[in-house]
Amino acid sequence: MQNGELLSHSEHKTTGGGAAKFSGLISNIRSLLKGKVLIANVLPVFTAYWLALYFNGENFTDHWGLFLLTMIGSTVVISGALILNNWYEVDLDRKMDRTQNRPTVTGAFSLNTVLWTGIITSIIGLGMMLFTTLEAALCSFLGWFIYVVLYTVWSKRRYTWNTIIGSVSGAFTPLIGWAVIAPVNHIVPLVMFLILFIWQVPHTLAIAIKRLEDYKRAGIPMLPVIAGINTTIRQSMIYVLALLPFPFMLVNAMGGIFFIFAFVLTLGWVILAIYGLRAKDVKKWAQMNLRYSLIYLVLLSFAMIILTSPIMV
């Protein structure tokens, strides 16, 4: 009986240790892929894919295989870009509090493993996208190239406008989803491209204000580091104001309900952005701005999907 109890206790420890290791592995993978960033990039792919089906008179159930190929392929491409970003920026991540637990910093994954994982993942993802359409594959590659080469390697450590370059990369995501179904020379994907491009600037600037000390310590020339917080808040406000015309540009395609919803949602962000000019606690304002930007993207995407669903049309 005593030996049995000891064996049971040992098995429990082994099982518990295995579960902890598995949980740690998942946590490291999620950190390597920057989970929230990955989701924020994949959501516009799906939204634009859905809208392309609607505006081209296609049925979602007739394209299950293409849908899965698109979502898996685009997710893998984006993952590859994010992994390579983590590999290249390990020296910066060591200096920043918010990135201290990334597996490239802790040594949970070797840098050589991360590098080859990023390369192989990128190749597999781009290869999968070639089985959709050439235009979708090209958009996937351009988004990847701008993020990995022009943003991560070239501009992030040198220029304050690295934010602009990174925003161009992220703006390709709706073009990827739409191009799988039809050419992107349509008002909806082009406006979505512009919305994503402009959206990312105040979103990123909010992070830069919130993590100002981190960026200073790492020597990354983000706008608040170089030009100060007040200039950054004014720049952020200008970009949020620039989102106001887009509901008008989509009213004919998406309808009046979407126009009202999108305009009110954007107006709420404009009010919050203007409030930043007189905010006493700019870090708190930056956190509010960051949260609103994420809510804005999710709600705008869901509104587009719901209002073009079979139930609504």
N, C-alpha and C positions, 0 to 999 in steps of 0.2 A: 504493500500500500504506500509506504513512504517513497519507494523508488518510483512508483507510478505518479505520485504527486510531484516529484522532482522532474520527471519526464514531461509532465503536463506543463509545469512552470517553464521549462526550457523551450518547449514548443511554442508557448505563448510569447516568450521573448523573441524567438526567431520570426514568428508571424508578425509580431508588432514591429520588429526591425525591418522586415521586408516591406510592410505597409508604409513605414516612414520613408524608406528609400524610394519607393515608387512615388509617394507624394512629393518628395523632394525633386525627383526627376521631372515630374509634371510641372512643378513650380519653376524649375530652371528652364524648361522648354518654353513655357508661357512667357517668362522674362526675356528669353532670347528672341522670341517672335514679337515682343512688345504687344501683348494681347489686345489691348484697347485700340492701338494704332492699326493693327491688322483688321479688326472688325470695322473700324471707321473707313478703311479703304475698300473692304469687300462689299459693304452695304450699298455704295453707289453703283457697283458693278451689277448687283442684282436688280436694283431699282431701274437702271437704264435698260437692262435686258427685258424686264417686265414691260416697260413702256414701249420698247421697240416692237414687242409682240402685239401690243394693243394698237399702236398707230399703223402697223402694217397688216392688220387683220389676221394675225396668226393666233392659233390656239395653244395655250401653255401645255396642255396634256399631249399635244402632238410632237413636242420637242423635249421630252424628258431626258433623253440621252445627251442632246446638245446642251441642255441646262446643266446637267451634272458635270459634263466636260468643261463647260465655261467656268462654273463656280470652283471646281477643284483646280483647274489649270491656273486661273487668275489668282487664287489663294496661294498656290505654290510659288508662282512668280513673285508675288508681293512678299511672301515669306523669305524667299531667297534674297531679295533686296534688303530686307530688314536684318537678316542674319549677317550679310556682308557689312552692313552698317555697324553692327555690334562688333564685328571682328576688327574693323578699321579704327573704331573709336575707343578701343579698350584703354588707351592711355588717358583719354579725356574722362572716361567713366570712372577711373580710379580716383579722380580728383573731385567728383561730384557726389554729394550725399545721396541723392535720389537714385543713383546707379551703382552704389557700392555692392549691392547684392546680385548683380547680373553675373551669370555663370562664367563669362569671360574674365571678370574681375576676381571672383572667388577661386577660380581654377577648377570649378566643377566640370567644365568642358575645356579641353586643350584648345589653344588658338588654332593649331593646325587642323584639328577636327572641325572647328567652327568654320574656318575658311573653306575647306573642301565641301562641307555640308551646304554652305551658301552657294558655291559654284554649281554643284550637282543639282541642288534644288532649283536654281534659276534655269538651268538647261532643261530639266524635266518639265518645268512649268511652261517655258516658252515653246518647247516641243509639243506639249498638249494643246496649247493655243493654236498651233499651226493646223490642227485637225478641226478647228472651227472655221474661221475665215482668215485670209491673209491680212485683211485690214485690222482685225482684232488682234492678231499676232503682232503686227507692226505697232499698234497702240500699246500693247503690253511691253514690247521691247523699249519703246521710247520712254514710257513711264519708268521702267527699270533703269535704263541708261542715265536718265536725268537725275534720278535719286542716288544711284550708286556712284556714278562718275562725276557728274557736274555738281551735285550737292555735297555728298559725303566726302569725296576725295579732293575736289577742287575748291569749292567756295566756302564751306562751313567754317574753316579755320582762318579764312582770309578777309571775308567781306560781310558787312551787315546785311546786304541783300541776299545772303544765302537763304533767307526765309522765302524770298520771291521764287528762287529756283526750286526749292523744295515744294512750294505750292503748285508750280507748273507740273511737277511729277505727279502729285496726288490728283490733280485735275483730269488726268488721263483715264481714271477709273470708270467714269460713266461712258466714255467713248469706247472702252473695251466691251462693256456689256451690250451697248447698242450695236456695235459693228459686227457682232456675232449674227445678228438677224438682218441688218440692213446697213447701207452706207451711212456714214455719220453726217452727211450734208443735209441735216434736218434741224429745225429751230430748237427742238427739245434737247437733244444731246449737246448741241453747241452752247445753249444757255446753261445747261447743267455743268459743262466744263468751266464756264466763267464763274458760276456760283461757287463751285468747289475751289477754284483758284483764289477768289477773293476771300472766301470763308476761312481758308487756312491761315491767312496772314494775321488777323486779330486773334485767332485761336492760338497760334504759335507765340505771338507777342505776349499774350496773357501768361503762358507758361514761362516765358523769359523774365517777366516781371516777378512772378511768384518765386522763381528759382534764381533770382538775380545773383546772389552770393555764389551759388554753384557755378554759374557761367563765368563770373569774374575769376573764381579760383582756377577754373579750367582754361581760362584765357580765350574763350570763344567770343568773337566780336558780334554778339547779338545787339540789337538796337539799343535797349536800355543800358547796356554796358558802355557803349560808345557815346550815345547821344543823351542819355538820361531818361528817367521814368516819365517826366512830363511830355517830352517829345514823343515817346513811345505811345503814351495814352492818346495824344492828338492824332498820330498816324493810325492807330487802331480805330479811332472814331471815323476817320475818313474812309477807311475800307468798309466799315459796317454801313456807313451811309451809301456807299457805292452798290450795296445789295438792294436798295429800295426800288430801282427800276425793273428788276427782273420779274416780279409778279405781273407787271404790266406786259412784259414781253411774252409771257406764257399764257395770258388770259384767253386768247383765241384757241390755243391748243388744249389747255387744261380746264377751262371753264371758270365761271364766276365764283363757285364755292372755293376752289383752290386759290383763286386770286385774293379773296378776302382773308382766308386763313394765312396764306404766305405773307401778305402785306402786314397783317396784325403781328404775326410772329417776328417779322423783320423790324417792325416799328418798336416792338418791345426791346429788341437788341440795341436799336439806335438810342433809345432812352437810357439804357444801361451804360452804353458807351459814352454818352454825353455826361452822365453822372460821374464818370471817372475823372473828369476835369476838376471836380471839386471834392472828390472823395478824400477823407482824412486818413483812412487806412487803405493804402493802395494795394497791399498784398491781399487783403480781404476782397477788394473790388476785383482784382485779377482772378481770384478763385471763383467769384460769382460769374465773371465774364467767361472763364474757361468752361464752367458748367453749362452756362446758357448756350455757348457755341456747340457743345455736344448735343444738348437737347434740341437745338435748332436743326442740326443735320438729321437727327433721327426722326423728328416730327415732320420735317419737310419731305423726307424720303417716304415715310409711312403714308403721308397724305397723298403723294403721287401714286403710290401703289393702291391704296384703298379706293381712291376716286376713279381709278381705271379698272377696278375689279369687276367681274361679271355681275355681281350683286348691285353695283352702283350704276352700271351702264346698260 
